[in-house]
């Protein structure tokens, strides 16, 4: 009798853990709690579904475009393992007001796990991290951590602040 009860408890625990795992995979794969595909809403922001000047494929290209257009570069460091980075992409950057504000910049997304020279160059301590730089790579301002749309726009519109190093 006790063995059957313990098997039922084990089965219940396994089902609950499987549910938690599936829920976390759903979030990581870009769906919200209503199973709405957020990647459709966000698209590949900064990669393919944006105006040409925002579809930057390399850091070098971002600097060249900045030089050519006179726009500063918005450099966003992220990592695949970072849930806060994903949250910023899906929620903050999907906001139309944020997208409008970022039209004043050349936007480049840098994978902090893959672009080690950039991580070193900007003294990255964690992700998400973001910088506004000019075409000569001079840092105008920097920020770290998740920001919702309102906080991000406020940060973006602040006067340039020389970061502490």
Secondary structure, DSSP 8 states (H G I E B T S, - for coil): -HHHHHHHHHHHHHHHHHHHHHHHHHHHTTB-TT--BHHHHHTTTTTSSS-GGG---SHHHHHHHHHHH--EEEEEEE-TT-HHHHHIIIIITTSHHHHHHHTTEEEEEEETTT-HHHHHHTT--SSSEEEEE-TT--EEEEEES---HHHHHHHHHS-------
